[in-house]
């Protein structure tokens, strides 16, 4: 069964050894096709508490089963419930474990149904891995209180089957939740996309929740052998890819993540650390090793005959019959560092299920509007991130030297030096730290990456396809603030770009 997040993440994040033990068992349970277990799901709108938490929510045969895990001993004395720790000290509980589980499942039910998902079967289970179990009582069924004897893979599988098999049937005439919608909503309620630093700045804090599109992709990964995922810059393609790769590795499959730009190694490395996932730039693929599943980032760079032949060699059962996920930008990034062949794309498209990511989770509203206005590129709905407006600086010359002066001002106003990038649109060189310690890079090496503050300079003198693509990459890297340094001549050329977009 799929664990969300994967077992390695739960082992690090869980504060209870009992939860870790349950997670290890769930990870080994071979459930139904759509089975998934979500750990530590926050429940807003809880009936008693403003914010509650479900230890695990399991989707099993279309039934939502909430698991309330209590480590140590649990006893009832004179009508009051107590937990017993390893020192044999008793701690009074505000409510019984079953009441706690049932109130949490009611909160989850309310959250999902208020969004119009429809009726679904749900059950509440208490798990006490360290006790010998309790006999059935008025407050619970014996099948809904799991103890030591359920702490094996086989016993837990049977226990899940029994609970799901006894779940309520839908009342006559009600709208019933579609399985795909229910699965996607559970992913949406749980999934939190990683961020660089969620503690600094309101803009960054707004970007940590998965969008509906990201949740749909994550929910569909395990059930579909081949996926094409489309999204403009900033829609979170690479973040979803990393989470999906961890899912597949957690299922015991051999996984490869590949891409055209070597700089993406630094992006993916920390996000898949500790997992059995190979991370290789495309140029280093030899074809000597095949993988159960292959993830391709910035796939538009590899959408050509040579690229598809190379992928065919590393995918077990080949591209047409194997398991792969390609994430690509439908705009014009491929012209920066890659070769996109539309005829090859037409051949590949029918081989896979297709998804769109249509919500921008990186760029501020102002940046999204700049890209739409000057380039006519769709990089998603800008409704999530509200941050600084785009700052235009009219300078001559509008070059790296001018950008460095601006970077120093940003540092004096509180920005961290390491969070500032200078992107020279017309350059093609690898990133370097200049004498002032600022990162100076080019669109070719910035593609697929991001920084909090970006200063764009050295705008093109002409805007053919390649220059448009470079400008597109440069202005879509910023998470918090975008500064564009331009001359009066640059301003005229940009105004001409706007006129072209209006005339289309």
C-alpha positions in Angstrom: 0.0 0.0 0.0 1.2 3.5 -0.7 2.2 5.6 2.3 1.9 9.4 2.1 4.5 10.6 2.9 6.7 7.6 2.3 8.0 5.4 5.2 11.4 7.2 5.4 9.6 10.5 5.9 7.3 9.1 8.6 10.2 7.4 10.4 11.8 10.9 10.7 8.6 12.9 11.4 6.6 10.7 13.7 6.8 11.6 17.4 5.4 8.2 18.5 7.1 4.9 18.2 3.7 3.3 18.0 2.9 5.3 14.9 6.2 4.2 13.3 5.3 0.5 14.0 1.9 0.9 12.4 3.5 2.7 9.4 6.0 -0.1 8.9 3.1 -2.6 8.8 1.0 -0.5 6.5 3.9 -0.1 4.1 4.1 -3.9 3.7 0.3 -4.5 3.4 -0.6 -5.4 -0.2 -4.0 -3.8 -0.3 -6.6 -3.2 -3.1 -5.5 -1.3 -6.2 -6.5 2.1 -4.9 -5.3 1.6 -1.3 -3.4 4.4 0.3 -2.5 5.5 3.9 -2.0 9.1 4.9 0.0 9.8 8.0 -0.6 12.7 10.4 -3.5 14.4 8.5 -4.5 17.8 10.0 -8.2 18.2 10.4 -9.5 21.8 10.5 -13.1 22.5 11.7 -12.9 19.7 14.3 -16.1 19.7 16.4 -14.2 20.1 19.7 -10.7 21.4 18.9 -9.9 24.2 16.4 -7.3 21.9 14.8 -7.1 18.1 15.3 -5.0 15.4 13.7 -5.7 11.9 12.4 -2.8 9.6 13.0 -3.6 7.7 9.8 -6.3 7.9 7.2 -6.5 4.7 5.1 -8.5 4.5 1.8 -9.4 0.8 1.5 -11.8 -0.6 -1.0 -13.5 2.8 -1.3 -13.9 3.1 2.5 -12.2 5.8 4.5 -10.8 4.3 7.7 -9.3 6.6 10.3 -6.8 5.0 12.7 -6.2 6.6 16.2 -2.9 5.1 17.5 -2.2 5.0 21.2 1.1 3.6 22.3 1.7 2.2 25.8 -1.2 1.0 28.0 -4.8 2.2 27.9 -7.1 1.4 30.8 -10.6 2.5 32.0 -11.0 2.9 35.7 -14.2 4.1 37.4 -15.5 5.3 34.1 -12.4 7.4 33.3 -9.9 6.6 30.6 -6.1 6.7 31.2 -3.0 6.1 29.2 -0.1 4.3 30.9 3.4 5.2 29.9 6.6 3.1 30.0 7.2 4.2 33.6 3.7 2.8 34.5 2.5 6.3 35.3 -1.2 7.0 34.5 -2.3 10.0 32.6 -6.0 11.0 32.4 -7.5 11.3 28.9 -10.1 13.9 28.1 -12.1 11.4 26.2 -12.0 7.7 25.4 -9.7 6.7 22.5 -12.8 5.6 20.5 -14.6 8.9 21.1 -11.4 10.6 19.9 -11.3 8.5 16.8 -15.0 8.9 16.1 -14.9 12.7 16.5 -11.9 12.9 14.2 -13.6 10.9 11.5 -16.7 13.1 11.8 -14.4 16.2 11.3 -12.8 14.5 8.2 -16.3 13.6 6.9 -17.5 17.2 7.3 -14.4 18.6 5.6 -14.7 16.4 2.5 -18.4 16.6 2.1 -18.6 20.4 2.5 -16.7 20.6 -0.7 -19.4 18.7 -2.5 -17.5 15.4 -2.9 -20.6 13.4 -2.0 -21.4 10.6 0.4 -18.7 8.0 1.2 -18.4 5.2 3.8 -16.1 6.0 6.7 -15.1 4.1 9.9 -13.1 4.8 13.0 -10.6 2.4 14.5 -8.4 2.6 17.6 -5.0 0.9 17.5 -3.2 0.1 20.7 -0.1 -1.9 19.6 1.1 -2.5 23.2 -2.1 -3.9 24.7 -3.7 -7.3 24.7 -6.9 -5.8 23.4 -10.3 -5.0 24.9 -13.5 -6.9 24.6 -16.3 -5.5 22.5 -18.4 -2.9 24.3 -21.4 -0.6 23.7 -19.0 2.1 22.5 -17.2 0.0 19.9 -17.1 -3.2 17.9 -14.3 -5.7 18.5 -13.3 -5.3 14.9 -12.6 -1.6 15.4 -10.1 -1.9 18.3 -6.8 -3.4 17.1 -4.2 -4.5 19.6 -1.1 -6.7 19.7 -2.7 -9.6 17.8 -3.3 -7.3 14.8 0.3 -6.2 14.6 1.4 -8.4 11.8 1.0 -7.8 8.0 -1.5 -10.6 7.6 -3.6 -9.7 10.6 -3.7 -6.0 9.7 -4.7 -6.9 6.2 -7.6 -9.0 7.5 -8.6 -6.3 10.0 -8.8 -3.7 7.2 -10.9 -6.1 5.1 -13.3 -6.7 8.0 -13.7 -3.0 8.8 -14.3 -2.1 5.1 -16.6 -5.1 4.6 -18.8 -4.0 7.4 -19.0 -0.3 6.4 -22.4 1.4 5.9 -24.0 1.4 2.5 -25.0 4.7 0.8 -28.5 5.9 1.8 -31.0 5.9 -1.0 -31.0 8.9 -3.3 -27.8 10.6 -2.1 -24.9 11.7 -4.3 -22.1 9.1 -3.8 -18.5 10.3 -4.1 -16.6 9.0 -7.1 -13.6 6.9 -6.1 -11.2 9.0 -8.2 -12.6 12.2 -6.6 -12.4 10.8 -3.1 -8.8 9.7 -3.6 -7.8 13.0 -5.1 -9.4 15.0 -2.3 -7.5 12.9 0.3 -4.3 13.7 -1.5 -5.3 17.3 -1.6 -6.1 17.5 2.1 -2.8 15.9 3.0 -0.2 16.8 0.5 2.1 19.6 1.4 4.7 20.4 -1.3 8.2 21.1 0.1 9.4 24.7 0.2 12.8 26.2 0.6 12.1 27.9 3.9 8.5 27.9 5.2 9.4 30.0 8.2 10.5 33.1 6.4 8.1 35.5 4.7 4.3 35.3 4.2 4.9 34.6 0.5 6.7 31.4 1.1 4.2 30.2 3.7 1.4 30.5 1.2 3.1 28.1 -1.2 3.2 24.9 0.8 -0.2 23.4 0.1 -0.7 21.1 -2.8 -3.0 22.4 -5.5 -6.0 20.4 -6.8 -4.0 19.7 -9.9 -1.0 18.5 -8.0 -3.2 16.3 -5.8 -4.8 14.7 -8.9 -1.4 13.8 -10.3 -0.1 12.3 -7.1 -3.4 10.3 -6.7 -3.0 8.9 -10.2 0.6 7.9 -10.2 0.3 4.4 -8.8 -2.7 3.5 -11.0 -1.4 4.5 -14.4 1.7 3.2 -16.1 2.5 6.3 -18.2 1.7 10.0 -17.5 2.4 13.2 -19.3 2.1 16.2 -17.0 1.9 19.6 -18.5 2.6 22.8 -16.5 4.1 26.2 -17.1 7.1 27.5 -15.1 6.2 27.8 -11.4 3.3 25.3 -11.4 5.2 22.8 -9.2 6.1 20.1 -11.8 9.5 19.2 -10.2 8.0 19.1 -6.7 5.3 16.7 -7.7 7.9 14.7 -9.6 10.0 14.3 -6.4 7.0 13.3 -4.3 5.9 10.8 -7.0 9.4 9.3 -7.2 9.4 8.7 -3.4 6.0 7.0 -3.8 7.3 4.6 -6.4 10.5 3.8 -4.5 8.3 3.2 -1.4 6.4 0.6 -3.4 9.7 -1.3 -3.9 10.2 -0.3 -7.6 13.6 0.7 -9.0 13.3 4.4 -9.9 15.3 6.8 -12.1 14.9 10.6 -12.2 16.5 12.1 -15.3 16.7 15.6 -16.9 18.6 17.6 -19.4 20.1 20.3 -17.1 22.9 19.0 -14.8 22.0 21.8 -12.3 18.8 20.0 -11.4 20.9 17.5 -9.4 21.2 20.1 -6.7 17.4 20.6 -6.7 16.4 16.9 -6.5 19.2 15.6 -4.3 17.9 16.9 -0.9 14.3 16.0 -1.8 15.0 12.3 -2.4 17.9 11.9 0.0 17.8 8.5 1.8 15.6 6.8 -0.9 16.7 4.1 -3.4 16.4 6.5 -6.3 18.9 7.0 -9.1 19.4 10.7 -10.1 21.2 11.1 -13.4 21.4 13.9 -16.0 20.3 12.7 -19.4 23.8 12.9 -20.9 25.0 10.3 -18.3 22.5 7.6 -19.2 24.4 4.6 -20.7 21.5 2.2 -21.2 23.3 -0.5 -19.2 20.7 -0.4 -16.4 16.9 -0.6 -16.8 14.3 0.8 -14.3 10.8 -0.2 -13.2 9.8 3.4 -13.5 11.5 6.5 -15.0 10.6 10.2 -14.2 11.7 12.8 -16.7 11.8 16.5 -15.7 11.7 19.3 -18.3 10.8 16.6 -20.9 10.4 19.1 -23.6 14.2 19.3 -23.8 14.3 15.6 -24.7 11.3 15.3 -27.0 13.2 14.2 -30.1 14.2 11.0 -31.7 17.6 10.6 -29.9 16.0 11.5 -26.5 13.1 9.0 -26.9 15.5 6.3 -28.0 17.7 6.8 -25.0 14.7 6.7 -22.7 13.4 3.5 -24.4 16.7 1.8 -23.4 16.4 2.6 -19.7 12.7 1.8 -19.2 12.0 -1.8 -18.4 9.6 -3.1 -21.2 10.5 0.0 -23.2 8.7 3.3 -23.6 5.6 1.9 -25.2 5.0 -0.8 -22.6 6.9 0.4 -19.6 6.2 2.7 -16.7 7.2 6.4 -17.0 6.2 9.9 -16.1 7.2 12.9 -18.2 6.8 16.5 -16.9 7.0 19.2 -19.5 6.3 22.9 -20.1 4.0 23.6 -23.0 5.5 27.0 -23.4 8.9 27.7 -25.1 11.6 26.7 -22.6 12.9 24.0 -24.9 14.6 26.5 -27.1 16.9 27.5 -24.2 18.7 24.2 -23.8 17.1 21.3 -25.7 15.5 20.1 -28.8 11.7 19.8 -29.1 10.4 17.9 -32.1 6.6 18.3 -32.5 6.4 15.2 -34.7 8.0 13.1 -32.0 5.6 14.6 -29.4 2.6 13.6 -31.5 3.9 10.0 -31.4 4.5 10.0 -27.7 1.2 11.7 -26.6 -1.2 8.8 -27.3 1.0 6.5 -25.1 0.1 8.2 -21.8 -2.7 9.7 -19.6 -2.4 13.4 -19.6 -2.7 16.0 -16.8 -2.5 19.7 -16.6 -1.1 21.7 -13.6 -2.8 25.0 -13.9 -2.1 26.8 -10.6 1.2 28.8 -10.2 2.8 28.0 -6.8 6.1 29.8 -7.2 5.6 33.2 -8.7 3.7 36.1 -7.3 0.6 37.4 -9.0 2.6 40.3 -10.4 5.2 38.1 -12.0 2.5 35.9 -13.6 0.9 39.0 -15.1 4.2 40.2 -16.5 4.8 36.8 -18.3 1.3 36.8 -19.7 1.5 40.4 -20.8 4.9 40.3 -22.6 5.1 36.7 -23.7 1.5 35.4 -23.8 2.7 32.3 -22.0 0.3 30.4 -19.7 2.1 29.7 -16.4 -1.1 29.0 -14.4 -3.6 30.8 -12.3 -1.8 33.4 -10.1 -4.4 33.1 -7.3 -2.2 31.4 -4.7 0.8 33.7 -4.2 0.5 37.4 -3.3 3.8 39.1 -2.9 5.9 42.1 -4.1 5.1 43.8 -7.3 7.7 43.5 -10.1 10.2 46.3 -9.9 11.5 47.9 -13.1 14.8 49.7 -13.0 15.6 51.9 -16.0 19.4 52.0 -16.2 22.1 52.4 -18.8 23.9 50.2 -19.2 21.4 47.6 -18.0 24.0 44.9 -17.4 25.5 42.7 -14.6 27.3 45.6 -13.0 24.0 47.5 -12.6 22.5 44.3 -11.2 25.2 44.0 -8.6 24.6 47.5 -7.4 20.9 46.7 -7.0 21.8 43.4 -5.2 23.8 45.3 -2.6 20.8 47.6 -2.0 18.6 44.5 -1.4 21.1 43.1 1.1 21.2 46.4 2.9 17.4 46.3 3.1 17.4 42.8 4.8 17.6 40.3 1.9 20.1 37.5 2.4 23.0 37.5 -0.1 22.7 33.8 -0.8 19.0 34.3 -1.7 19.7 36.7 -4.6 20.3 35.6 -8.2 21.4 37.8 -11.1 20.3 36.3 -14.4 21.9 37.7 -17.6 19.3 36.9 -20.3 21.7 36.9 -23.2 24.4 34.9 -21.4 25.0 31.1 -21.8 27.6 30.5 -19.1 27.5 28.3 -16.0 26.7 29.9 -12.6 29.5 31.7 -10.8 29.9 33.7 -7.6 31.2 37.1 -8.4 33.6 39.1 -6.2 30.6 40.4 -4.1 29.4 36.9 -3.4 26.3 37.1 -5.6 25.3 34.2 -7.9 25.4 35.3 -11.6 23.8 32.8 -13.9 22.1 32.3 -17.3 18.7 31.0 -18.4 20.3 27.8 -19.6 21.5 26.9 -16.1 18.6 28.6 -14.2 15.9 26.6 -15.9 14.0 24.3 -13.5 15.4 26.1 -10.5 14.2 29.0 -8.3 15.4 31.7 -6.0 13.7 34.1 -3.6 15.0 37.3 -5.2 15.9 37.5 -8.9 17.5 40.4 -10.8 17.1 40.1 -14.6 19.5 42.1 -16.7 21.2 42.1 -20.2 17.8 41.9 -22.1 18.0 40.9 -25.7 18.2 43.3 -28.6 15.9 41.2 -30.7 13.2 38.7 -29.6 13.3 35.6 -31.8 12.2 32.2 -30.5 15.4 31.6 -28.5 15.6 35.0 -26.9 11.9 34.8 -26.0 12.5 31.5 -24.3 15.5 32.9 -22.4 13.5 35.9 -21.2 10.6 33.5 -20.2 13.0 31.4 -18.1 14.7 34.4 -16.4 11.5 36.1 -15.3 9.9 33.0 -13.9 12.6 32.0 -11.4 11.6 34.3 -8.6 9.6 33.2 -5.5 9.4 36.5 -3.7 10.6 39.4 -5.7 11.5 40.1 -9.3 13.6 43.0 -10.4 14.2 43.8 -14.1 17.0 46.2 -15.1 16.3 47.7 -18.6 17.4 50.6 -20.7 15.1 53.0 -22.6 15.8 51.0 -25.7 14.8 47.8 -23.9 11.6 49.5 -22.9 10.7 50.2 -26.5 11.4 46.6 -27.5 9.3 45.3 -24.6 6.4 47.6 -25.6 6.6 46.1 -29.1 6.3 42.6 -27.5 3.1 43.7 -25.8 1.7 45.1 -29.0 2.4 41.7 -30.7 0.6 39.9 -27.9 -2.4 42.2 -28.2 -2.5 41.7 -31.9 -2.6 37.9 -31.7 
